[in-house]
């Protein structure tokens, strides 16, 4: 079925009015083409299908923002899909963590003289003491976040706990660390 911009404009206007049938029609007409573009960008059908679903959620939520004077409906929807694909690619980029040897060679992290070494050592010991005073769950979350570089989402997956719990543990753990370090 050929994509007529007038029909797409009308379907987007109906989506803006929360017409679910319009969204279904829009999906039926545009999804195959969008999926092809997403597969070329992401290189994986599964990732492309996830991005397509996210794109249609965003199209549904933002349909009222579409302005036919600024551009064609298909271009607007494709831009949303491409932006989602870029977000997925960015999230999949590997995080580079520095090992101890690399960090030891970093000039900005090197301590100059005995006085600075003593101050740095005291601060590190205080931080270690404060970390040890935390309950196991907040300590584990903070360690994964700051030593391993994991996001809260990835921490929740790694330790098998709900994201809300992880967020609470990180927040409370940081508050406890701050109070301990200031005392």
Order of alpha helices (4+ residues) and beta strands (2+ residues): alpha-alpha-alpha-alpha-alpha-alpha-alpha-alpha-alpha
